[in-house]
């Protein structure tokens, strides 16, 4: 695959950050770790990786804006372009020596996602996409799985943890979904979860309570692999809401129906307990 100048820059930034993460992964017990909130950690590795990414992107496109998980937003002189970066998606996995984490770099142009790159430095798998140019894993073209029945599918979910998400609602969703699918998985990196959908390794994915940097790159990679990405309510505002569902068109539709049933049942239960009439 001949890479564009844009993807070449993104790959250079991701590989520079990835080399540092791979070194830190080998000495993870020595890292200084702090807590941003319950179950939400940040390490020196996250911060150094974001600095490396920013240096490369800033040198190549000095007027573009930058939104990073660790450093927040830096406005650019060019209001049309903004990088959206998670330097280490899957920090909890990383800190437990689980090799399922990634560098994620997305690009917005006039508010639309136009390029994305997700890199796992341990497996050396580089997922990338540019609007209208398809999605790739290294040099292999990607396509979402073509399964048509949810009962044949493996789906990924983003199970909430301490301090994040509506646990009771998720348990209802999971219980409803597990009766409809061949298998369910939880891997711990939203960016890589989306890439696995794009690669056809799994058939669908859903999660709530995410941030733009978790999913920006993965969204365009799935779309360029022929998949659909929506919120779990069925609209397109994934970056605004932090809610996401992905799969091929048929499977995404079936998943939305299942989650809708779960949400309706959960709402009735909550209303019954509160004594409020159900809608």
C-alpha positions in Angstrom: 0.0 0.0 0.0 1.4 3.4 -1.0 0.9 5.7 2.0 -0.2 9.3 1.6 2.0 12.1 3.1 -0.7 12.4 5.9 -0.6 8.8 6.9 3.2 8.8 6.7 3.3 11.6 9.3 0.8 9.7 11.5 2.7 6.5 11.3 6.0 8.2 12.2 4.4 9.7 15.3 2.8 6.4 16.3 6.0 4.4 15.9 8.0 7.0 17.9 5.5 6.8 20.7 5.3 3.0 20.3 9.0 2.4 20.7 8.9 4.2 24.1 5.8 2.3 25.2 7.4 -1.0 24.3 10.5 -0.1 26.4 8.3 1.0 29.3 6.2 -2.2 29.0 9.3 -4.2 29.7 9.8 -2.3 32.9 6.2 -1.5 33.9 6.9 -2.1 37.6 9.2 0.9 37.7 6.7 3.4 36.2 5.3 6.2 38.3 1.5 5.9 38.3 -1.1 8.3 39.5 -4.9 8.1 39.7 -7.2 10.5 37.7 -10.3 8.9 39.3 -11.7 5.6 40.5 -10.2 2.9 38.2 -8.7 5.5 35.9 -4.9 5.6 35.9 -2.2 7.6 34.1 1.5 6.7 34.0 4.7 8.4 33.0 4.4 6.2 29.9 1.2 7.9 28.8 2.6 11.3 29.2 5.9 10.6 27.4 4.0 9.0 24.6 1.8 12.0 24.1 4.7 14.3 24.1 6.4 12.3 21.4 3.3 12.2 19.3 2.8 16.0 19.7 6.4 16.7 18.7 6.1 14.8 15.4 2.7 16.2 14.5 3.5 19.7 15.5 6.7 19.7 13.4 4.9 18.4 10.3 1.7 20.5 10.7 2.5 23.3 13.0 -0.8 25.2 12.6 -3.2 22.3 13.3 -5.0 21.9 16.6 -4.4 19.0 19.0 -6.7 17.2 21.5 -4.9 14.7 23.7 -6.1 12.6 26.6 -3.3 13.8 28.9 -2.6 17.4 27.8 -6.1 18.5 26.8 -6.8 20.8 23.8 -4.3 23.0 22.1 -5.9 25.4 19.7 -4.3 25.7 16.3 -4.1 28.7 14.0 -5.8 26.5 11.4 -9.3 26.0 12.7 -10.2 23.4 10.1 -7.8 20.7 11.3 -7.5 18.9 14.7 -5.6 15.9 15.7 -7.4 13.7 18.3 -4.9 11.5 20.2 -4.9 8.8 22.8 -1.2 8.1 23.4 -2.0 4.9 25.4 -5.4 3.4 24.9 -5.7 0.5 27.3 -3.6 1.9 30.2 -5.0 -0.6 32.7 -4.0 -3.5 30.4 -0.5 -1.9 30.0 0.0 -1.5 33.8 -1.0 -5.2 34.3 1.5 -6.3 31.6 -1.3 -7.3 29.2 -0.2 -6.7 25.6 -3.5 -5.3 24.4 -3.1 -1.5 24.2 -2.5 1.0 21.4 -1.5 4.4 20.2 -4.5 6.1 18.6 -4.3 9.1 16.3 -7.4 10.6 14.5 -7.7 13.7 12.3 -10.8 15.9 12.0 -11.2 18.3 9.1 -14.0 20.8 9.5 -15.5 18.6 12.2 -15.4 15.4 10.1 -13.1 12.5 10.7 -10.9 12.0 7.7 -8.0 9.8 8.8 -7.2 7.4 11.6 -4.3 5.2 12.7 -4.2 2.7 15.6 -0.9 1.0 16.5 -0.2 -1.9 18.9 3.6 -1.7 19.4 3.8 -5.1 20.9 2.3 -7.0 18.0 3.5 -4.4 15.4 0.0 -4.2 14.0 -0.7 -0.9 12.3 -4.4 -0.1 11.4 -5.0 2.9 9.2 -7.6 4.6 7.1 -8.1 7.7 5.1 -11.5 8.9 3.9 -12.3 7.3 0.5 -9.1 5.2 0.5 -10.1 2.1 2.4 -8.8 0.6 5.7 -5.7 -1.4 6.1 -3.9 -3.6 8.6 -0.2 -3.0 7.7 -0.5 -3.6 3.9 -3.6 -5.8 3.9 -6.9 -4.3 2.9 -9.6 -4.7 5.6 -13.3 -5.6 5.3 -15.8 -6.1 8.1 -17.2 -9.6 8.6 -20.2 -10.4 6.4 -22.2 -12.5 8.8 -26.0 -11.8 8.6 -27.3 -13.4 11.8 -26.5 -12.2 15.3 -26.7 -15.8 16.6 -23.5 -16.5 14.5 -21.6 -13.6 15.8 -18.9 -12.8 18.4 -19.3 -9.3 19.8 -17.1 -7.1 22.0 -18.4 -5.0 24.8 -16.8 -2.3 27.0 -17.7 -3.5 30.4 -17.9 -0.6 32.9 -15.7 -0.6 36.0 -15.5 1.2 39.3 -16.4 4.8 38.9 -17.6 4.6 35.3 -20.9 3.8 33.6 -24.3 2.6 34.6 -23.5 -0.9 36.0 -27.1 -2.0 36.3 -28.0 -1.0 32.8 -24.9 -2.7 31.4 -25.8 -6.0 33.2 -29.2 -5.8 31.6 -27.7 -5.2 28.2 -25.2 -8.0 28.6 -27.8 -10.5 29.8 -30.0 -9.7 26.9 -27.2 -9.7 24.3 -25.6 -13.0 25.5 -28.8 -14.8 24.8 -28.6 -13.7 21.1 -24.9 -14.2 20.2 -22.3 -16.9 19.7 -19.9 -15.2 22.1 -19.0 -12.1 24.0 -15.6 -10.6 24.8 -14.0 -7.7 26.7 -10.4 -6.7 25.7 -9.9 -3.3 27.3 -8.8 -1.0 24.4 -11.7 0.7 22.6 -9.4 1.7 19.7 -8.3 -1.9 19.1 -11.9 -3.1 19.6 -13.0 -1.0 16.7 -10.1 -2.2 14.6 -11.0 -5.8 15.3 -14.4 -5.1 13.9 -12.8 -3.5 10.9 -10.6 -6.6 10.4 -13.6 -9.0 10.6 -12.1 -10.7 13.7 -15.2 -9.9 15.6 -18.7 -9.0 14.3 -19.8 -6.1 16.6 -18.9 -3.8 19.4 -20.6 -1.5 21.8 -19.6 0.7 24.7 -20.7 3.8 26.5 -19.0 6.6 28.6 -16.0 7.0 26.2 -14.0 10.1 25.2 -13.3 11.3 21.7 -9.7 10.2 21.8 -10.7 6.6 22.6 -12.6 6.2 19.4 -11.8 8.9 16.8 -9.3 6.9 14.8 -11.2 3.6 15.1 -14.4 5.2 13.8 -13.0 6.0 10.4 -11.2 2.7 10.2 -14.4 0.8 10.7 -16.3 3.0 8.2 -13.5 2.6 5.5 -13.7 -1.1 6.1 -17.3 -1.1 5.0 -18.9 -1.0 8.5 -21.3 1.3 10.2 -20.7 3.2 13.5 -23.5 4.7 15.5 -24.3 5.5 19.1 -26.1 2.9 21.1 -29.2 4.9 20.6 -28.8 4.7 16.8 -27.6 8.2 15.9 -24.3 9.5 14.5 -23.1 11.7 17.4 -20.5 9.2 18.6 -17.8 11.7 19.5 -20.2 14.1 21.2 -21.9 11.4 23.3 -19.1 8.8 24.0 -21.6 6.1 23.0 -20.6 3.7 20.2 -21.8 0.6 18.4 -20.1 -0.8 15.3 -20.5 -3.7 12.9 -21.7 -4.4 9.4 -25.1 -2.8 8.6 -27.2 -5.8 9.3 -25.5 -6.8 12.6 -25.4 -3.2 13.8 -29.1 -3.0 13.3 -29.7 -6.2 15.2 -27.5 -5.1 18.0 -29.4 -1.8 18.3 -32.6 -3.7 18.6 -31.3 -5.9 21.4 -29.9 -3.0 23.3 -33.1 -1.1 22.8 -35.0 -4.0 24.4 -32.6 -4.1 27.3 -32.9 -0.3 27.9 -36.7 -0.5 27.8 -36.7 -3.3 30.4 -34.2 -1.5 32.5 -36.3 1.7 32.4 -39.4 -0.2 33.5 -37.6 -1.8 36.4 -36.3 1.6 37.6 -39.7 3.2 37.2 -41.3 0.3 39.1 -38.9 0.7 42.0 -39.4 4.5 42.1 -43.1 4.2 41.9 -43.1 6.3 38.7 -45.3 5.3 35.8 -43.4 3.8 32.9 -43.4 5.5 29.5 
